Amino acid sequence: MRVFLNTYLTLALLGVLGTGIVTSLLALKTGVQLRDQLLSSASETYVNDRALSELQVYLDRYERVIFGAYFEQLHPDQFRATADELHEQVSIEMKQLQRQLANMDAVSQLDSLLQTYFVTAGIIITELGQSPINHLAVQYRLQQMLQLEIKMHPVMAEISDFFDRFELNASTAHDHEISRLTILTVALSMIVLVVFSLLGWLLYLLIVKHSKIRMLQAFPEYNPHPVMSLTEDGQVAYANPASYQLLNVLKMPPQNVSALLPKNLTSLLEEIKNSDPPHRDWFGALGYRQFQYRVHYLSSPPQLHVYMEDVTEQERIKNELVYRASHDPVTRLYNRFQLYEDLQNNNRHGISYLLLIQFHGYDDVLSSHGQNHVDMVSSEIAERMNTLTTDYRVLRAGYRWADEVFGMTVLSTDQDSLLELMEKIHHRLARPYGLGELEFLMRVRIASTVITDNDRAGSLISRCQTALRLSQDQKTIFYHPAMGEAYERQRMLEKGLETALERDELYLCFQPQISLSTGLIVGAEALLRWQHPGLGNVPPDEFISVAEATGMIIPIGDWVLRQACEFWGELKQQGIIDQAVVAVNLSAGQFRHTGLVNMIREIVSTTGMPYDQLELEITESHLMHDLDASVEIMKRLQELGVALAIDDFGTGYSSLSTLNGFPLDKLKIDRSFVVGIPGNRSNETLVEAIIQMAHALNLKIITEGVETKVQVEWLKKHGSNEIQGYYFSKPLPRDEFVAFIKQGQIL
């Protein structure tokens, strides 16, 4: 029995020992598995968290490359390789997140935002390769990049929260499994040996502690930005190497890591703990640097993770971009977008009037001296406008609406004071612009409109633009509703002129020209008329200016020239006229057209019109645009045998001495000088001087606008060769003109 008992006890002891060993081995194996699970969970959390952090780092670097390239005016070849490398790094980190979180909506949303972000960046890189660079388009795309980045922040925060919850859930599940294993191990070990249970429990504690320490130490060590772990009361429990490097850069005590944290950290931590979700972002300053802080609260074990990022350069670039988005790059005045914004918020700003100021003369400066001088003139305009806003407090701000159009807003004032102020502004802005030895004279027109509570920015701008279009020679003009009707009429004329030739709405009248020496008809001026189907007979003074502004004057002018020559050729063949000439006005566009001479040659050859019976009238302002080119064109016309006359002399800015250099045959005195003759001594003196000096230059004189017999006698006495006006005949349609010619001598 003893042997049996000994054997039994030995077997029992061996069984107990075996069971204990097996149980211990089982506990050891299970602990190792649990440790592996913990390490795997920690590793997975670390990999994902690292991927998200690295993605943010590469994305920030990519943003700095794109923004830096734009503001440093780099060509894409200088930074494309860096940008592509960062793009590839972001894609790698994104793929890591997609592998681990394939079904997470936030990851898909982040991937979509990143694709749009890099498409926008690609457009910017393409724009930077253009010459010249479209700065407004690039600035708009840069703003889109910033908006996309702002949209990414909450998505990344959601993914980060998921990691935190995943870590928390994994920790809770592991705790539950460990507790269950502990109870089982203790129960079995009590049967065998308490020591084994205690050893297994101690082994478990060591494994868990070791795994958590490794997890805590692994993820922040290589982060280039400061990362800290805080206790619940805000004490620094851990700081990564980047935190100490930042202390060194800021010249702070090397061990005082808490100096990097905000002064009001305690209150902020309480807010974070009580918020849902428990994290918060905010900005702070350390010296001259700006930092973004991100704090995440973990309840198990209780701790706070603090992430810092230096955003000084990003903030500087954003501020610069905001400034450029609202200011003109040349003049530093507010731009058209800011004008829209201020007009939309006129109640907040207290503005009551809008002024649009148009400068004429930019084209001359550009063609003569180049873009650099144009920018210098624009800058001088801006300086004068800034001085005006200083001198007159009712002027709130200056804007650049377009290349040649500037704007100003006016605070509350009465209309009489506004008109007086507009005169002062015009006087200041219309003075010559001197740049070194050069001096430029800009023609200035100012339009204004009142601003009411219901006005939208677009309608205010449109009203001022309408007033400018209708201002003609007025220096200042105030918009009133009737201008809208006038503008609509002008729009109807513009649209009607496009089809007037096709619909045979245009026709010619001819006003006779009489020789004062013989009393015979020596010619006629071909005058264009328009019978509009809806507006009736439109005055030439009204539709000719519209034709010139729209460019229709060139085809219409060509039609007039061909019709006049055809009609005159028919009269010549029928023997109705002998040596009389037909005078046709040339528009500025026709006169400068390279095919003018060939066109006249072709018309004359097909209509049977003699060259020497065609007279072309050219307005003096057309000649002064480019003197050398004008002289060359006139010489070529005279070589054909065509007579040349200068029309409306005295209304422009040329002089008789200047005309001496032009190959002219005739000079036409404008009707405005005939008014009051005889009797108006000023007009008499001027007309006498013109006639005498023109004869000295071997030019014939024709005077238009003659309406009375005493004017005929006075002009005949003082040397005018020919006259034209209502005293003899109004402009006549073709049939009536033929009948008038057949009357013969009329003086």
MOVEN-V955159 format. One record per helix or strand of 2 or more residues. SS is the DSSP state (hx for helix, st for strand). FROM is the first residue (numbers start at 0). LEN is the number of residues. If there is no record, write none. Layout:
ss | from | len
SS | FROM | LEN
SS | FROM | LEN
This chain:
ss | from | len
hx | 1 | 70
hx | 75 | 25
hx | 104 | 24
hx | 134 | 58
hx | 193 | 27
st | 226 | 4
st | 235 | 4
hx | 240 | 9
hx | 256 | 4
hx | 264 | 10
st | 278 | 8
st | 288 | 11
st | 301 | 9
hx | 311 | 15
st | 333 | 2
hx | 335 | 9
hx | 345 | 4
st | 350 | 10
hx | 361 | 8
hx | 370 | 21
st | 394 | 6
st | 404 | 7
hx | 414 | 15
st | 432 | 3
st | 437 | 3
st | 442 | 8
hx | 456 | 14
st | 475 | 3
hx | 481 | 19
st | 505 | 10
st | 520 | 12
st | 535 | 3
hx | 539 | 11
hx | 552 | 21
st | 580 | 6
hx | 587 | 5
hx | 595 | 12
hx | 610 | 3
st | 613 | 6
hx | 619 | 4
hx | 626 | 14
st | 642 | 7
hx | 655 | 4
st | 665 | 4
hx | 670 | 3
hx | 680 | 16
st | 699 | 5
hx | 708 | 9
st | 721 | 3
hx | 733 | 8
